[in-house]
Amino acid sequence: MDHTAVLAAYDRQIRQNLDPDGPGVVVERADGVVRRVGGAHDWNGVLWSDLDESTADAAIAAQVRHFTSRGLEFEWKAYSHDLPADLPERLLAAGFTPEDPETLMVAAVDELPLDAGPPEGVRLVPVTDAAGVRLMVDVHERAFGTDGTALGKQLLDQFTTAPDTIAAVVALAGDVPVSSARLEFCPGTDFAGLWGGGTVTEWRGRGIYRALIAHRARIAADHGVRHLQVDASSQSRPILRRLGFAELGTTTPYIHKP
C-alpha cells in the first residue's frame, strides 16, 4: 500500500468532499474549512481546513461564531499533517480543549485476515433495530465509562433514514452484551470506517476485538470497499498493527463548547 497516495485519497475523499451522511446534516465549505453541521446529538465539527499563518486565526474565530450561534458543541478534527504547523496552539488559544490523540490507521481490505472468529461462548449478532442499539449503548457505557445517550440517538437516526450506510454488530456471551462495533460506509469513496469497537473490561484479551475487525472486514469486502480506516486508541493500535493496518498520522479532537 502506498501510504502517501492513500493519505492523499483519504484527505480528498473523506475530509474534503464528503457528502451529507445523515438526516438534517449539511456539509458546508466556507472560510477555508469543510464543516459538518447537524442537530445537537449529531457529530458537529470541522473535517478539513486549508489554512496558513495569515488565515488560520480568522477561520477559527468564524467557526466558533458559526457553531456557537446555533448553541452547538463542535469538534475541530486536527491531523498531524494539517497546516499551519501551529494550528493546535491556535485552537488552544481560541478556547478549544484537546482530547486524547488517536492514530489514523488504514488497511487494504484485500490484505486483511478475514477468518478470525469469536471465542467459545460468544456469538456475533447483527444490529438492525432499537433493541440492538440499546445493547450497543449498554456496551459503550460499560466499556468506555461515558454516557451513550447521544450515540443511541445518532444510531437510531442512521438505521431509520440511511440503513445502507451502516453495519453494526454486538457480541453476546449468552444473552449479555460484552462488545460491539460498527462499520460506516462512505458511498462513492474507496473507504469505510471502523467505529465504536469496545469490549467490557472482564472480556478483554480474549480475541473479541480481533473477531469484530474480521467480521466488519468481510462485510466491507462484500461491498467492494478498498480500504478500512480507524482512529485508533493506544489500546487498539497494537492489535491493528498486527493485523496489517498502517499508521498514516495522528488526529486530535479539539472541542469547543458554547
C-alpha angles and dihedrals in degrees: 000000000000101000096196093050093045093050090050090050091048092052092047100043104032106026105031105030107027115144122226106283107190145035111294092001120137129188111213132190115205141129093016096304141095111223136183115219125187140134129313093273094045126091105265122187156094114301100178140009133191101195142140136193092282097050106030101085094048091047092050091050091049092054092048090053093045097053097033091054086060094046091244131146109220142184129226102209103209122190127203092244096050120116143270094046091225094053092119092056091049091051091050091050089052092057102266121144118217122225125202113303118244132203120247104226127180133183134185107245093221090057097053125100106247102181103079113121133189122274121266112290095025125100130188116230124189116238115224107144147036093279091056092047090054089055091050092050090050091053092045093054094047096042099044103023093230133116112269100195096107091044091053092052092047093051094047090051090050095047090047100045107022110019092157091066097062140051115185133182137188126202114222127198097200100316096330118104109229104164140010141178143167140218117216120200124213104204115220094023137092092239142081124181130231109216142172099015103168135153126193113251100254092054099048121115095033100100100262094122091051090049091052090051091052092045092054093041089057090052091048091050091051089054094050095249112163102196137027119209129200134182092216128205122216089261096054098037097081092049092048092047091054090051092055105267115145125218110237099172142300132284126202125194113225110196127206120189122198 
